[in-house]
């Protein structure tokens, strides 16, 4: 058997480090440079250098600190060339500081007044000078580390559209001299809805990756949860902040049961619920109770958390209260109507009232142009048809879904479902 090439192994390790460190690295650089576009360029430069050097020198003991030191050197070179170093980085000591290997100091530099540069990065990217679409795309790029292709698939739009949104967003933030910070008072409140949206988008990309060879990207789930918890500590009186944290805690509690040892995805109804993380479930239920205490009526994230709580409280799949879940989806559809909510609502009605009820809600969605490339639509329809014994039609739907997804694990699962029909 061929042995793995050491350089390829190191390259994979570098990419893994990047997935873990990139958001904090870009956040720290944005704090130094006050320019999120430049911060991303510097971080990417450091990554390129790592890809060239680490195969020969080995991965350093603290790769995040190494990347930060390298990016800071690039920043100094940039500002020296521009002859504006003193104005842009007044508090930065030059070569002497850069040559020190001080991991602890690196960690402290990742903290700001609210103890987190990533949260500051999200609030900066969600500045009202940008449209909601641009805010989400830029944050998914900077914090989630998603490619433009992955973001395009998440939003069901063309990749060049996403690329233009990101480029224009960086330019707009630079031209408006938007401060790198977590704002206070009315400014914080004005951005809070957008911040919650992008945190959940990052979590969702980790929970069900749109592309690649992994079913989950747990580092994204962990980062979204970490930032969400910090935000809940900052904004204690907003029910939807607690609702979002509750939703992420409960969903993340299933992580260990969602993937088999060989990486094969395990669907919700087939999961071993004894492997669900009970500590996270308790935290999620406590956050849900706090959200409901603060709000007279459940709002979207709190409603979704209540749905997740129904699953968490069911010790076996056949104990799930699908009737309550269907009712919660009905209310969610009234509050935030969208094709994806309607798709989930159809699933809940199928489970509560039978596959014919689910199809009656699902079939009108088949005509929506925005869902033509959304793989979960034929996947869900295939499941409904399979339950009705319409196996040939189900096979065709599963194959269609497999052709639309870019996640290798999901593609295999769907093809296996197609092959396994009687």
Secondary structure, DSSP 8 states (H G I E B T S, - for coil): -----HHHHHHHHHHHHHHHHHHHHHHHHHHHHS-HHHHHHHHHHHHHHHHHHHHHH---TTHHHHHHHHHHHHHHHHHHHHT-HHHH-TT---HHHHH---HHHHHHHT--TTS-HHHHHHHHHT-TTS-HHHHHHHHHHHTS---HHHHHHHHTS-HHHHHHHHHHHHHHHHHTT---S---HHHHHHHHHHHHHHHHHHHHHHHS-SEES-S--HHHHHHHHHHHHHHHHH-TT-HHHHHHHHHHHHHHTTGGGSB-TTS-B--GGGS-GGGS-HHHHHHHHHHHHHHHHH-SS--HHHHHHHHHHHHHH-SSGGG--HHHHHHHHHHHHHHS--HHHHHHHHHHHHHHH-HHHHHHHHGGGGG-GGGTT-HHHHHHHHHHHHHTT-HHHHHHHHHHHHHH-EEHHHHHHHHHHHHT--
